[in-house]
Amino acid sequence: MAELAREQAALRRRLVLRDDFDPGALRIVAGGDVTFLEARRARTRGLACLTLHAYPSLELLDAVVVEGEVSFPYVPGFLAYRELPLLLQAYERLRGRADVYLLDAQGIAHPRGLGLAAHFGVVTGEVAVGCAKAHLYGTFREPSAEPGATAPLTAPDGTVVGTVLRPRRGRALLFISPGHRISADTATVFVQTCLRGHRLPEPTRAAHNLLQEARRRWRGDAAAANPTPRL
């Protein structure tokens, strides 16, 4: 993985971590997610989804789900090499482009500063934000119990790399970090505007739900093609 770590470092130097767009001019936003039929196996089937939404209403305008073989192993810190190829296929097939791409992934809150959302942003040149359900990198004090409460997510050197957000009452947290062409503060505000009372912001929630439907259909088709023998 040493060569890939060097590649991540090179891509990290290309990141733009300021608002390289007009936040007041957002009209179309996207949500993205990736899942696997057998997440811990190196060779498996993967599914990726990108959705397009009007902003700020978040009305669903379009969605693409792609499926394909995945052979790169599950290695924490290198998940982009497992997930990005399918996500880029979905990106190419989506009918239209978004002003911001919100991915269920890490942005710069990553050991080498290049999670999937950051990697996606650099490769495509799009404005990208990571909004993950799980903590990967950085330290934080848990925000208060109030929905919408936040706390900074900091790297070991004290640099703020994102925000920890409590999206609704309960224990669940979101880990927001800029991916590309956006600041940490604007990324946080953007995610907050996409919440509609659920744990996930609406764009990634829509992508997640479509992936789960596709996964159930795929498993049903596979079971029909390979019925369990009667003993």
N, C-alpha and C positions, 0 to 999 in steps of 0.2 A: 504493500500500500504506500510505500515511500514515494513512488513516482506520482501517484494520484494526490498525495499530500502536497507535493511541489506544484502540481497543476492547480490545486485549490488556492495555494498561496499566490500564484500568478494571477488567477482570476480575481482574487480578493483585492488586488491592487487596482483593478479596473472599476471597482464599485464606486458609485456616487451616492453619498449618504447625506444629501441635502435635497430640498424640494426643487427638483429639476422639471417642474410642471406647475400648472396653475391649479391649486386645490379648489378654487372657486368655480372652475370651469368643468368639473366632472359631470359627465353625462352617461357614460357607460362603464360599468365595473364588471369584473369577472371573479368567479370563485373556482378553486381547483382542489382536487383531492385524488389520492391514489390508494388502491387497496390490492391485496393479493389473495388468491384462493388458499394458499398455504404460506403464511407470511414468513416463517422461519426456514423454509427450504430454499436452497440456492436456485434450483430450477423449478419454476412454477408458472402459473398464468397470472398476469397482472391486468388490472383495469384502471384506467385513468379517466377522469371527467373534468371538463371545463364548462362552466355556465356563464352566460351573458345576462346582465341585468340592467334595466334602466336605473338611473340614480337621480334623486334619492329615494324613489318609490321602491326600488329593488324588485320591480316586476320582472319575471323571467322572460327573456327574449329568445334565447337559444341555448341549446345544450348539446354537447358531444361526449359520447362515451366510446373509448377505444379499448381493445383487448389484444394482448399479445404475450408471447413467451418471454420470460425473464430468466436470465441465467447468472447475473451478477449476485454474489452472496449477500446475505443480510449482515452488514458490518456497521455498527454505530459510528456516526461521524462521516460515513461515506454513502449515505442512503440516496443521495442525488444520482449516483451512478447506477442505482437500481431502479429509481423511479422516474428520472428525468426523460429518458427516451420515449416512454409512453405519453408523458405529459406534453412533450413537444409534438407528438403526433396529433393529440387532441387540439393543441394550439393551432396547428396548420389547417385542421379541418373545420375549425369554428368559423361560422359565417359572420365575420366582422371582428374588429379589434376593440379592446377595452382601454379606458384611460388608466385604470389601476387593476392589477391582478392580485387577488387575495388568495393565498394558498394555505392549506392546512399543513403547515410545515414550519421549520425554523428559517429565519432570515440570517442576520449576523450573530444571533445568539447561538454560537456554534464554536467548538474548540479552535477551529482555524478561520472563523469569521465568514464561513460560506456554507450555510445550510441550503436546502433545496430552493427556497424562495429567492435567496440571493443568487444562487447558481442560475436559476431560470431567468432572473432579471438581466444578468450580465450577458447570457447567451442570446436572449431575444432583444435586448435593449429596452424592454418594457419597464414601466414603473411597477414594482412588486413589493408585497408585504407578506411577512410570515406571521401566521397566527396558529400556534400549536396548542394542543390539548395537554401535552406533557412537558415537563421541565427537562431540558438537556444540559444547559450551560449557564453559568452565572449564579450569583447569590442574590437573595431578596428577603425582605421581611414580609410575611403574609399580610396582604391588605385587610382592612377592616371587613366586617361581615356585610356591610351595606352593598347592595347591587351597584355596580359602577365604580367601586373603590379600586384604587390603583396603588402600585408600589414600583419603584425603579428596579430594574434588573441590571446588575453590574458585573463586569468582568473582574478577574482577580486584580487588575491594575487600577480599579476604581472607575473605569470608563463605563458610562451607561450604554448598554447595548439593546435595551428594550424596556418593556413595561409588563408587569404582572397585573392582570385585570380580573376582578370578580364579576362575571357577566350577569349573574342573578343570585338571589339568596341561596346559600348552600355552600358546599365545600369545593365545588369545581372552580378551577382557575383557567385563564387563558394566558399564553406567553407570546406576546407581540414583539416583533423586532423588524426593523426595516430590511427590505431585500435589496432594492436598487432604486436610485433616483428619488428617494423620499427620506425625510428625517424621522427620527424615532418619535418625536412629539406628534408630527402629522400622521404617522402610521397609527398611533394610538387613537387619535381623534377619529380617524377614518373608520377604524374597527368599531368604535363606540357608536358611530352613526349607522352602522350596519346591523346592530343588535335589535332583535324584535321579540325579546322576552324568552328566548331559548338560550341554551348554553353556547351554541355556535353562532357566529354572525351569519346572516341570511345567505350570502353567496356560497360560503363553504358548506353550510348546512344543506343547501339545495344539491350541491355536488355530492356530498356524502350520501344523501338519501337516494339519489339516482344510481350511485354505485352499489348501494345495498340491494336495490331492485334488480340491477343487472346481475349481481352476484347470485341472487336467488334464482333468477331465470337460468343462468349458466349451470348452476348445480342441478336444477330440475332437468335441463336438457341432457346433462351428463348421466344422470340417474336413469333417464328414459332410454338412452343409448346403451347403457350397461346395467340392465336390471339385476337386482340381487337374486341369485338362483334359489329356487325353492328346494329345501332339503326334506 
